[in-house]
Amino acid sequence: MLFVPGNNPGMLLNADIYGADALILDLEDAVAPGEKDAARILVRGALTAYGYAGCEIIIRINPLGSGYTLEDIQAVVPLKPAMLMPTKVSSAKDIEIISAMVAEAERDHGMPEGTVGLLPLIETAIGVENAYGIATADPRVKAIFLGAEDLSSDLQAVRSKENIEIIYARGRMVMAARAAGVDVYDTPFTDTNDEEGLRLDAEHARALGFTGKAVISPRHVEVVNAAFTPTESEITYAREVLDVIEDGKKRGLGAVSLRGKMIDKPIVDRAERILAVARALGLGGADHE
C-alpha cells in the first residue's frame, strides 16, 4: 500500500507504475491546511483521468474535529474509492459518525449504501485499546491500520528502527482484526535508505499475521511485496499438505503426517491461505486439484 500525497501532481501521475497493490491518496498529513481544497481537486482529477487500473484506491481523510472531515467525504465518495481511511480513530463512536457521513454522501449521489468501505487508521493509545470495537463498529470496516508515528508520540515512547516500542500495539491490532474477521495492515518503515531494515521489518510483520504493509517510498514497494509473497518452498509444502490430507481421506485415516509432523486443521488452514494468496498473485504451481 503506497502513500501518495494528494497535493503532488507528479506523484499522482505516476502512482500506479511501482507495483503497489493499493494506493493511499493522502488528504491529511501530507497536505498543509492551506492546500486541502487544492488536494481534493487534484485527487478527483487524478482518479478521473488516470483510473489506476490494477490498484485498489484508498483515500486518507482528515480526522474528526479537524474541520475538514465532512468536506473530504463529500468530495471523494462520488469517486467510488474502495475505502476511505479515517485518521486518529479512537473509538467505535468515531466510526459510527464517519459511516453516517459516508452514507449520506452515497445517497446524495445515488450510490448503493455500503459502496465505500472504511480502513480506520489507529494511531493513539486509546485507539489501540479499542481496536476490536473499532473493527466491529460498522460493516463498512474492511480492515484496520496501525499508525506508529503518532502512536509513539502518544505513548511518549522513543521511536526506534527496531520498533520495540510498538510490539504490544502490533500484537493487539492483529488479535483484534482476526477476532473481528477483518484484515490488518502494518505501519510504514520510515527509513527510506535502509532496505535491509525494511526487509526484516516487513518479514516480521507478515510473521505476526499482518495482511500487508504500507510504504511511504516507491522504492519500498518491491521489498514489501517480496516479503508478503509466499515463497516457492511455502507453496510446495502447502500443496503437499493438501495432497496428504486428501490421500488420508481416501484411505480412511484419522490422522496423517508429512515430513515427520502430524498434519492437523491449523496446518491445513494455513496451507489453504498460502495457496489462495499464490493464486491471487498468479504464481505458477499454486493451483491445487
Residue pairs with C-beta under 8 A, 6 or more apart in sequence:
1 20
1 21
1 22
1 23
1 24
1 58
1 185
1 212
1 213
1 214
1 215
2 15
2 18
2 20
2 22
2 23
2 24
2 214
2 215
2 216
2 218
2 221
3 24
3 26
3 30
3 60
3 188
3 214
3 215
3 216
4 11
4 12
4 15
4 23
4 24
4 25
4 26
5 11
5 26
5 30
5 31
5 39
6 12
6 25
6 26
6 27
6 30
6 31
6 39
6 40
6 42
6 43
6 59
7 30
7 31
7 32
7 35
7 38
7 39
7 42
8 30
9 42
9 46
12 25
12 42
12 43
12 46
12 50
13 46
13 50
15 23
15 25
15 46
15 50
15 52
15 55
16 23
16 50
16 52
16 53
16 54
16 55
18 218
18 221
18 222
19 221
19 222
19 225
20 55
20 215
20 218
20 221
21 55
21 56
21 212
21 225
22 55
22 56
22 57
22 58
22 82
22 212
23 52
23 55
23 56
23 57
23 58
24 58
24 59
24 60
24 85
24 214
25 43
25 46
25 47
25 57
25 58
25 59
25 60
25 81
26 60
27 36
27 39
27 40
27 43
27 59
27 60
27 61
27 62
27 68
27 72
27 76
28 60
28 61
28 62
28 63
28 87
29 60
29 87
31 39
36 62
36 68
36 71
36 72
40 71
40 72
40 75
40 76
43 59
43 76
43 79
44 75
44 76
44 79
47 57
47 79
47 81
48 79
56 82
56 83
57 79
57 81
57 82
58 81
58 82
58 83
58 84
58 85
58 119
59 72
59 76
59 79
59 81
59 83
59 84
59 85
60 84
60 85
60 87
60 121
61 68
61 69
61 72
61 73
61 76
61 84
61 85
61 86
61 87
62 68
62 69
62 72
62 87
63 69
63 86
63 87
63 88
63 89
64 86
64 88
64 94
64 97
64 98
65 88
69 86
69 98
69 101
70 101
72 84
73 84
73 98
73 101
73 102
73 105
74 105
74 108
76 84
77 84
77 102
77 105
77 106
77 109
77 111
77 116
78 105
78 109
78 111
80 111
80 115
80 116
81 116
82 116
82 117
83 116
83 117
83 118
83 119
83 142
83 143
84 98
84 102
84 116
84 117
84 118
84 119
85 118
85 119
85 120
85 121
85 145
86 94
86 95
86 98
86 118
86 120
86 121
87 121
87 123
87 147
88 121
88 123
88 124
88 127
88 150
89 95
89 120
89 121
89 122
89 127
89 134
90 122
90 124
90 126
90 127
90 130
91 126
91 127
91 130
91 133
91 134
92 130
92 133
92 134
92 136
92 137
93 137
94 120
94 134
95 118
95 120
95 134
95 137
95 138
95 140
95 141
96 137
96 138
98 118
99 118
99 137
99 138
99 140
102 116
102 118
102 140
103 113
105 111
106 112
106 113
106 114
106 115
106 116
107 113
114 139
114 140
116 140
117 140
117 141
117 142
118 138
118 140
118 141
118 142
119 141
119 142
119 143
119 144
119 145
119 185
120 134
120 135
120 141
120 144
120 145
121 145
121 147
122 128
122 131
122 134
122 144
122 145
122 146
122 147
122 151
122 173
123 146
123 147
123 148
123 149
123 150
123 151
123 154
124 150
124 151
124 154
125 151
125 154
125 155
127 134
127 151
128 146
128 151
128 168
128 169
128 172
128 173
129 172
131 144
131 172
131 173
131 176
131 177
132 175
132 176
132 179
132 180
134 141
134 144
134 176
135 141
135 144
135 176
135 177
135 179
135 180
135 182
136 180
141 180
141 182
142 182
142 183
143 177
143 182
143 183
143 184
143 185
143 211
144 173
144 176
144 177
144 182
144 183
144 184
144 185
145 184
145 185
145 187
145 214
146 166
146 169
146 170
146 173
146 184
146 185
146 186
146 187
147 187
148 159
148 163
148 166
148 169
148 187
149 159
149 187
149 190
151 166
151 169
152 158
152 159
152 165
152 166
155 165
157 165
157 166
158 165
159 165
161 191
161 194
161 197
163 170
163 201
163 204
166 187
170 186
170 205
170 208
170 210
171 208
173 184
174 184
174 208
174 209
174 210
176 184
177 183
177 184
177 211
178 184
178 209
183 211
183 212
184 209
184 210
184 211
185 210
185 211
185 212
185 213
185 214
186 202
186 205
186 208
186 210
186 212
186 213
186 214
187 213
187 214
188 213
188 214
188 215
188 216
188 220
189 197
189 198
189 201
189 202
189 213
189 215
189 220
190 216
191 197
191 198
192 216
192 217
192 219
192 220
195 219
195 223
198 220
198 223
198 224
199 223
199 226
199 227
202 213
202 223
202 224
202 227
202 228
203 227
205 213
205 227
206 213
206 227
206 228
212 224
212 228
213 224
213 227
213 228
215 221
215 224
229 277
229 281
229 283
230 238
230 274
230 277
230 278
230 281
230 283
230 286
232 285
234 274
235 274
235 275
235 278
235 283
235 285
235 286
236 285
237 271
238 270
238 271
238 272
238 274
238 275
238 278
238 288
239 271
239 275
239 285
239 288
240 258
240 259
241 258
241 263
241 267
241 268
241 271
242 268
242 271
242 272
242 275
242 288
243 288
244 256
244 257
244 258
244 263
245 256
245 263
245 268
247 256
248 255
248 256
248 263
255 262
255 263
256 262
256 263
257 263
261 267
275 286
275 287
275 288
278 285
278 286
279 286
279 287
